[in-house]
């Protein structure tokens, strides 16, 4: 899981000019940057070092950015990923979010905007270090928000940071509607079509996690938001 203190960035960009410009700009902003020029080199760097966030160009030699993101996700389900691409096709954006990407930025982009998006994601995914364990009863589940674990009948499973953030918002307003735009702004940092599609993917994942207890439900209120209930 990521922390805010070191702010180590893995940047994978094959364009030598853009890669160096981004590397230098991010270092001036206080980040520690590791720059890789292709997908295979990017995965090698990720495997041997600890990072807070990954910036992945989509069109990479040897291994494209989406394939690299998928391999990184298998190794670390919580690490934030931002995809960088010259493509603006809706299908590419949706693929990025479906792979677990946290953001998707189309080239050319403003470096200051990129830094703001990075900081917003790091702030949302920061480790909770000064809060006592937060445990919640949900039907037959016990959810630990610090450790991101769901326990039912002695069986424990772990959910991702972002799944936990969404579940936490629903838990705080259990049996009441939580508006889609409120979740998107709080968890994703903004409310737009592509973030909305990503939210729907995470709601589906949460329903699968909660399936062992049929009394726990996440109801979709069409066009408004979601209601978490457990019949209690």
C-alpha angles and dihedrals in degrees: 000000000000129000131199099226104078100031095200114178128198107208116189110187127145096196101095095206097046092041093055094043091052092043093053094042094050092047089052086054090057102263126131105231130198110192122204125182102208140024097259092049089047092055091047090054091047092050095054102039141045118247136183096207141001126223108197127186108217098216102060132151121246092012125020121233095253092053090046091050090051092052091047090050091054090053096042119014094189105048110114116240129197117190118214118200146157088220120093098182115137091226091058093050092049091048090053093052093043088056089057099265115161096208142001122211123190120216132273095048137160113259092218090055090050091053091050091051091048092050092047091053093045090050092052094047098043116132115255102236105159102046125093116237112295111211126177132189112227113174104300091339128096111206119201108199095191095052094031092229133146115204124191125166091344093308113121127197130177125225128200125266093254093045087052093051092052093045091048091055091049091047092052089059099032114175090014132092116265109200119237093229091053091054092045095050093044099044105023099028096235143040117238140128097269094046087050091056089049090052090054089054091053092048088054090050092050091051089055091050091050096043095100088073109054092192091065111084138172106206121201112224099201114244093355114062144266140306122208113204138165102186090251 
